[in-house]
């Protein structure tokens, strides 16, 4: 097959990201493959695209070390409930004590 992209590396480089994703038409892929046989610069560019995508995929595999905000919010809610419950119990206890003193005042 004839290299229709000979001396047209700019066009090939525009198509290489699609080629790397296997998103080109079959005829475009065939023409790019023929061009890559003869053009080292475009092969190197394709390799750099593939390597950068590998690096992106590797970064996505790294576990997220951000704090667990859902867990943190749950702890805050529990703390609020406990605090309010203790406050209510103390208030009821003080009210009962006050009523007790008021009734036994005589």
Secondary structure, 3 states (H helix, E strand, C coil): CCCCCCCCHHHHHHHHHHHHCCCCCHHHHHHHHHHHHHCHHHHHHHHHHHHHHHHHHHHHHCCCCCCCHHHHHHHHHHHHHHHHHHHHHHHHHHHHHHHHHHHCCC
